[in-house]
Amino acid sequence: MTAILTVVGARPQFVKAAAVSRALAADGRFREAIVHTGQHFDPGMSDVFFDELEIPKPAHALHIHGGGHGDMTGRMMIALEEVALAEKPDWMLIYGDTNSTLAGALVAAKLHIPVAHVEAGLRSFNRRMPEEINRIVSDHVSALLLCPTATAVANLRSEGIVNGVHAVGDVMFDATLFAIAKSRAASGILAELGLAPGGYDVATVHRAESTDDPARLAEIVAWLNERAKQRTLVLPLHPRTRQALARTGIALSGIRVIDPVGYLDMTRLLADCVEVYTDSGGVQKEAYFHRKPCTTLRDETEWVETVEAGWNRLWRQERRQPFAEIADYGKGDAAQRIAAILGDAATT
């Protein structure tokens, strides 16, 4: 059997890994071991996702979080190298663009373990974002680049990367389809919060570029405070954002602040809201999957097709394009396609 070592550490990675792990198990040709770096360590940001999305419990939990980017990534690399040497995987499977992604990619490259990168080829073209550096480096050491869109494939081609590139669709769409029906039966979040379908908006703010610059955070909060005057605005507050608000004294006004929620509760909130405001790449797409207009609280997005199709707009844009469907994200079979590609690669 082909041994897969999967590295995850943050909420969006748990969601993506859930879909792919189910496909790997169903395929029957793989033995997967999951490593949880601990980048998201709060139970509301971590444990609940493994339970709700039916992800196998991590074989290795590293409990690494906090500190600067270099410190965190370095500690992850030290621990991941020990795990990789013990597990001797045929492939290192990484997701997205976090410090956990970068640490997994670099460790595998140094140990000559081929890397498969799910969500390869995304670019915001803003190298001040830590995520952008993580994406670029991870892509350039990967043997399999599993792209969600044709734009991602074109981005890689422009950087000279053409071998091992596959357009597979978006595994987040797979995960959303899995979660929608389940959330209807399992989530009571609307009743708990006293919300009515179609009577509220949802916001999320968590990226370092949003929280680490007090002036930018103040601008985002002021923008959200204005939106909260128009309709109930629900904000599951990320621990990093909560700390930044406390540190700077920036005040939320009229916003319904709640603790971080699990994936099924978040799915239900997105499914029944009116609009979405976020700096998250994953939530931008999830808004589209639920066909909810989204405003991205950034000056650029790696998911350009959501803007081109009108479902998303950057917050400084006054108008959005006419609504259109996005074919690139696939039909909900991206995880099965990834399993097939990994299986074929293992036999060549």
Secondary structure, 3 states (H helix, E strand, C coil): CEEEEEEECCHHHHHHHHHHHHHHHHHCCEEEEEEECCCCCCCCCCHHHHHHCCCCCCCEECCCCCCCHHHHHHHHHHHHHHHHHHHCCCEEEEECCCHHHHHHHHHHHHCCCCEEEECCCCCCCCCCCHHHHHHHHHHHCCCEEEECCHHHHHHHHHCCCCCCEEECCCHHHHHHHHHHHHHHHHCCHHHHHCCCCCCEEEEECCCHHHHCCHHHHHHHHHHHHHHHCCCEEEEECCHHHHHHHHHHCCCCCCCEEECCCCHHHHHHHHHHCCCEEECCHHHHHHHHHCCCCEEECCCCCCCHHHHHCCCEEECCCCCCCCCCCCHHHCCCCHHHHHHHHHHHHHCC
